[in-house]
Amino acid sequence: MPDGPALLKTRREMRFEAAASLWFQLKRLGWTVAEAAW
């Protein structure tokens, strides 16, 4: 990564419903889709 190590250190497997729920929760907190940094 250009500005330091990757933020994600591990890969977790999640059920689709759990992943969708997490995404909607993060969107409520202001997260958005962004272009890749590399």
PDB file as gemmi writes it, atoms N, CA and C in Angstrom:
CRYST1    1.000    1.000    1.000  90.00  90.00  90.00 P 1                      
ATOM      1  N   MET A   1       0.847  -1.184   0.000  1.00  0.00           N  
ATOM      2  CA  MET A   1       0.000   0.000   0.000  1.00  0.00           C  
ATOM      3  C   MET A   1       0.890   1.244   0.000  1.00  0.00           C  
ATOM      4  N   PRO A   2       0.478   2.267  -0.689  1.00  0.00           N  
ATOM      5  CA  PRO A   2       1.316   3.461  -0.783  1.00  0.00           C  
ATOM      6  C   PRO A   2       1.490   4.204   0.539  1.00  0.00           C  
ATOM      7  N   ASP A   3       0.477   4.199   1.395  1.00  0.00           N  
ATOM      8  CA  ASP A   3       0.552   4.966   2.643  1.00  0.00           C  
ATOM      9  C   ASP A   3       0.710   4.083   3.866  1.00  0.00           C  
ATOM     10  N   GLY A   4       1.137   2.851   3.699  1.00  0.00           N  
ATOM     11  CA  GLY A   4       1.318   1.956   4.830  1.00  0.00           C  
ATOM     12  C   GLY A   4       0.731   0.591   4.542  1.00  0.00           C  
ATOM     13  N   PRO A   5       0.682  -0.247   5.561  1.00  0.00           N  
ATOM     14  CA  PRO A   5       0.170  -1.607   5.362  1.00  0.00           C  
ATOM     15  C   PRO A   5      -1.329  -1.618   5.092  1.00  0.00           C  
ATOM     16  N   ALA A   6      -1.789  -2.710   4.539  1.00  0.00           N  
ATOM     17  CA  ALA A   6      -3.219  -2.859   4.248  1.00  0.00           C  
ATOM     18  C   ALA A   6      -4.029  -2.794   5.536  1.00  0.00           C  
ATOM     19  N   LEU A   7      -5.226  -2.235   5.449  1.00  0.00           N  
ATOM     20  CA  LEU A   7      -6.079  -2.132   6.627  1.00  0.00           C  
ATOM     21  C   LEU A   7      -6.653  -3.487   7.020  1.00  0.00           C  
ATOM     22  N   LEU A   8      -6.957  -4.312   6.030  1.00  0.00           N  
ATOM     23  CA  LEU A   8      -7.514  -5.630   6.309  1.00  0.00           C  
ATOM     24  C   LEU A   8      -6.375  -6.631   6.420  1.00  0.00           C  
ATOM     25  N   LYS A   9      -6.207  -7.210   7.596  1.00  0.00           N  
ATOM     26  CA  LYS A   9      -5.110  -8.142   7.821  1.00  0.00           C  
ATOM     27  C   LYS A   9      -5.539  -9.589   7.614  1.00  0.00           C  
ATOM     28  N   THR A  10      -6.839  -9.856   7.706  1.00  0.00           N  
ATOM     29  CA  THR A  10      -7.335 -11.217   7.522  1.00  0.00           C  
ATOM     30  C   THR A  10      -8.546 -11.193   6.609  1.00  0.00           C  
ATOM     31  N   ARG A  11      -8.860 -12.347   6.069  1.00  0.00           N  
ATOM     32  CA  ARG A  11     -10.045 -12.488   5.228  1.00  0.00           C  
ATOM     33  C   ARG A  11     -11.058 -13.311   6.013  1.00  0.00           C  
ATOM     34  N   ARG A  12     -12.245 -12.754   6.206  1.00  0.00           N  
ATOM     35  CA  ARG A  12     -13.301 -13.460   6.929  1.00  0.00           C  
ATOM     36  C   ARG A  12     -14.370 -13.879   5.952  1.00  0.00           C  
ATOM     37  N   GLU A  13     -14.919 -15.052   6.174  1.00  0.00           N  
ATOM     38  CA  GLU A  13     -16.042 -15.486   5.360  1.00  0.00           C  
ATOM     39  C   GLU A  13     -17.318 -15.214   6.139  1.00  0.00           C  
ATOM     40  N   MET A  14     -18.306 -14.627   5.463  1.00  0.00           N  
ATOM     41  CA  MET A  14     -19.574 -14.274   6.101  1.00  0.00           C  
ATOM     42  C   MET A  14     -20.713 -14.747   5.220  1.00  0.00           C  
ATOM     43  N   ARG A  15     -21.834 -15.024   5.838  1.00  0.00           N  
ATOM     44  CA  ARG A  15     -23.044 -15.298   5.071  1.00  0.00           C  
ATOM     45  C   ARG A  15     -23.466 -14.008   4.378  1.00  0.00           C  
ATOM     46  N   PHE A  16     -24.158 -14.136   3.250  1.00  0.00           N  
ATOM     47  CA  PHE A  16     -24.574 -12.964   2.486  1.00  0.00           C  
ATOM     48  C   PHE A  16     -25.417 -12.027   3.343  1.00  0.00           C  
ATOM     49  N   GLU A  17     -26.343 -12.579   4.117  1.00  0.00           N  
ATOM     50  CA  GLU A  17     -27.225 -11.745   4.936  1.00  0.00           C  
ATOM     51  C   GLU A  17     -26.426 -10.942   5.963  1.00  0.00           C  
ATOM     52  N   ALA A  18     -25.414 -11.568   6.568  1.00  0.00           N  
ATOM     53  CA  ALA A  18     -24.584 -10.872   7.552  1.00  0.00           C  
ATOM     54  C   ALA A  18     -23.765  -9.775   6.880  1.00  0.00           C  
ATOM     55  N   ALA A  19     -23.232 -10.074   5.692  1.00  0.00           N  
ATOM     56  CA  ALA A  19     -22.438  -9.075   4.970  1.00  0.00           C  
ATOM     57  C   ALA A  19     -23.303  -7.888   4.554  1.00  0.00           C  
ATOM     58  N   ALA A  20     -24.508  -8.164   4.064  1.00  0.00           N  
ATOM     59  CA  ALA A  20     -25.411  -7.083   3.660  1.00  0.00           C  
ATOM     60  C   ALA A  20     -25.791  -6.236   4.862  1.00  0.00           C  
ATOM     61  N   SER A  21     -26.074  -6.881   5.984  1.00  0.00           N  
ATOM     62  CA  SER A  21     -26.427  -6.149   7.200  1.00  0.00           C  
ATOM     63  C   SER A  21     -25.277  -5.250   7.645  1.00  0.00           C  
ATOM     64  N   LEU A  22     -24.051  -5.778   7.611  1.00  0.00           N  
ATOM     65  CA  LEU A  22     -22.877  -4.987   7.987  1.00  0.00           C  
ATOM     66  C   LEU A  22     -22.709  -3.799   7.046  1.00  0.00           C  
ATOM     67  N   TRP A  23     -22.867  -4.016   5.732  1.00  0.00           N  
ATOM     68  CA  TRP A  23     -22.719  -2.929   4.763  1.00  0.00           C  
ATOM     69  C   TRP A  23     -23.734  -1.825   5.023  1.00  0.00           C  
ATOM     70  N   PHE A  24     -25.001  -2.178   5.247  1.00  0.00           N  
ATOM     71  CA  PHE A  24     -26.011  -1.152   5.490  1.00  0.00           C  
ATOM     72  C   PHE A  24     -25.737  -0.407   6.794  1.00  0.00           C  
ATOM     73  N   GLN A  25     -25.209  -1.101   7.788  1.00  0.00           N  
ATOM     74  CA  GLN A  25     -24.845  -0.444   9.044  1.00  0.00           C  
ATOM     75  C   GLN A  25     -23.706   0.550   8.795  1.00  0.00           C  
ATOM     76  N   LEU A  26     -22.695   0.145   8.035  1.00  0.00           N  
ATOM     77  CA  LEU A  26     -21.579   1.042   7.735  1.00  0.00           C  
ATOM     78  C   LEU A  26     -22.042   2.237   6.901  1.00  0.00           C  
ATOM     79  N   LYS A  27     -22.968   2.018   5.957  1.00  0.00           N  
ATOM     80  CA  LYS A  27     -23.490   3.127   5.156  1.00  0.00           C  
ATOM     81  C   LYS A  27     -24.202   4.149   6.033  1.00  0.00           C  
ATOM     82  N   ARG A  28     -24.916   3.675   7.056  1.00  0.00           N  
ATOM     83  CA  ARG A  28     -25.583   4.608   7.975  1.00  0.00           C  
ATOM     84  C   ARG A  28     -24.564   5.458   8.729  1.00  0.00           C  
ATOM     85  N   LEU A  29     -23.354   4.918   8.918  1.00  0.00           N  
ATOM     86  CA  LEU A  29     -22.302   5.652   9.613  1.00  0.00           C  
ATOM     87  C   LEU A  29     -21.503   6.563   8.682  1.00  0.00           C  
ATOM     88  N   GLY A  30     -21.860   6.565   7.384  1.00  0.00           N  
ATOM     89  CA  GLY A  30     -21.207   7.474   6.456  1.00  0.00           C  
ATOM     90  C   GLY A  30     -20.220   6.836   5.496  1.00  0.00           C  
ATOM     91  N   TRP A  31     -20.051   5.525   5.544  1.00  0.00           N  
ATOM     92  CA  TRP A  31     -19.141   4.860   4.617  1.00  0.00           C  
ATOM     93  C   TRP A  31     -19.709   4.921   3.210  1.00  0.00           C  
ATOM     94  N   THR A  32     -18.824   5.003   2.209  1.00  0.00           N  
ATOM     95  CA  THR A  32     -19.238   5.012   0.808  1.00  0.00           C  
ATOM     96  C   THR A  32     -18.321   4.095   0.000  1.00  0.00           C  
ATOM     97  N   VAL A  33     -18.742   3.777  -1.208  1.00  0.00           N  
ATOM     98  CA  VAL A  33     -17.914   3.003  -2.132  1.00  0.00           C  
ATOM     99  C   VAL A  33     -16.845   3.935  -2.681  1.00  0.00           C  
ATOM    100  N   ALA A  34     -15.611   3.465  -2.751  1.00  0.00           N  
ATOM    101  CA  ALA A  34     -14.509   4.286  -3.259  1.00  0.00           C  
ATOM    102  C   ALA A  34     -13.674   3.470  -4.237  1.00  0.00           C  
ATOM    103  N   GLU A  35     -12.919   4.166  -5.058  1.00  0.00           N  
ATOM    104  CA  GLU A  35     -12.005   3.498  -5.980  1.00  0.00           C  
ATOM    105  C   GLU A  35     -10.870   2.849  -5.185  1.00  0.00           C  
ATOM    106  N   ALA A  36     -10.283   1.823  -5.746  1.00  0.00           N  
ATOM    107  CA  ALA A  36      -9.142   1.159  -5.110  1.00  0.00           C  
ATOM    108  C   ALA A  36      -7.966   2.129  -5.013  1.00  0.00           C  
ATOM    109  N   ALA A  37      -7.169   2.006  -3.957  1.00  0.00           N  
ATOM    110  CA  ALA A  37      -6.054   2.923  -3.729  1.00  0.00           C  
ATOM    111  C   ALA A  37      -4.798   2.523  -4.490  1.00  0.00           C  
ATOM    112  N   TRP A  38      -4.765   1.337  -5.063  1.00  0.00           N  
ATOM    113  CA  TRP A  38      -3.555   0.893  -5.750  1.00  0.00           C  
ATOM    114  C   TRP A  38      -3.680   0.915  -7.228  1.00  0.00           C  
TER     115      TRP A  38                                                      
END                                                                             
